[in-house]
Amino acid sequence: MRKERFTLGDVIIYTLLALLSLTIVFAFLHLLSISLSSNAVATKGGLLFVPREVTFDNYSRVFKNRYIWIGYKNTLFRTIVGTSVQLMFTALGAYVLSKKYFPHRTFWTLLIVFTMFFSGGLIPTFLLVKNLGLTNTYASMILPGLISAYNLTIMRNFFQSLPEEIEESCMIDGAGRMRIFWQFILPLSTPILATVALWLAVGHWNAWFDVLIYISDSDKRTLQVVLRNIIITGTKELDLGTASSSVNDEPQISSAGLKAASIYVATIPILCVYPFLQKYFVKGIMVGSLKG
C-alpha cells in the first residue's frame, strides 16, 4: 500500500493552520479565565489562561440581566424562522434555475450573479424597508436578505449534479414536479442543505447591523446588539437591565469579567451546532463552481 509523503508545502500549510488554531484557542482560554476570575485578578491585565480566585458572579450577573434573555429570545426566533424561510426560498429558486428547460436560464443566472458584485447600497435599501412599513418589525431582519445570490448559485449547481434519470423515473410513475422536489430531490440534497443552513444560521445569529438600523424597540433587539452595548458601555447596560444592586456594589465582579462572560454566553450556543453539520461541508461546497 502506497504511503503518502508530505511535501514542504504541506508542512508549511499545516504549521500555519496549527498556529492559527492556537491563536483562536488561546483567545477563548483567555476570555474564559477572565470571566471566571475575581475582580482583583481580572483587572491586573496581561494574558490569563488559567482562572484564579474562581468566581461565577460574572455569569450570575449576566444571566440576571433581562436584556440578555430578551436578546436570546429574539435571536432564536430570527435564527430559526429566518434560516427556515431563506433555505426554502433559496432551494425553490435554485431548483428552477438548475433545469435546462427553464427559459433563458443562463441570462437569469448571470443577472443574479451580477447582484453579488453590484447592489443599490445602504440608503436605497433603508428607504425601501421604511416605505414598505417593515421598520421595527421582525420582517426587517429576514426579508431584505431573503435570497443570497451566492447560496442560490451554490445550491443550483448541486441540483444540476443530480442525475436527471431520478426525475424522469418519478415522472413516469406519475409524480408531479413539486412532489419530486419535496420527496426526492430535497432528501438527496442533505449535504448542500445542511451547509447552506449553517451559513444562514451563523449569519442570523451574528447579525447586528440591520437590527441597529431598522429596530428601535429595545424589546426586539437581538443578542448581538445587547452584547455590543455591553462591550461599549461596560456595566451600564447590565445595571439598566438588572433589578438588583449595581455592579459596582459587588466586589467580585469586574467590567472585563462581565464582558468576557457576555461574549461566552452569546457565542457558545452557535458553536454547539458546528459538530453536527461539519461533516456535510466538503461535499456541499465542492459543487460550487459556476456552470452555464
Buried (B, 14 or more C-beta within 10 A) or exposed (E): EEEEEEEEEEEEEEEEEEEEEEEEEEEBBBBBBBBBBBBEBBEEEEEBEEBBEEBEBBBBBBEBBEBBBBBBBBBBBBBEBBBBBBBEEBBBBBBBBBBEEEEEBEEBBEEBBEBEEEEEEEEEBBEEBBEEEBBEBBBBBBBBBBBBBBBBBBBBBBBBEBEEEEBEEBEEEEBEBEEBBEEBBBEBBEBBBBBBBBBBBBBBBBBBEBBBBBBEEBEBBBBBBBBBBBBEEBBBBBBEBBEEEEBEEBEBBBBBBBBBBBBBBBBEBBEEBEEEBEEBBEBBBEBBEEEE
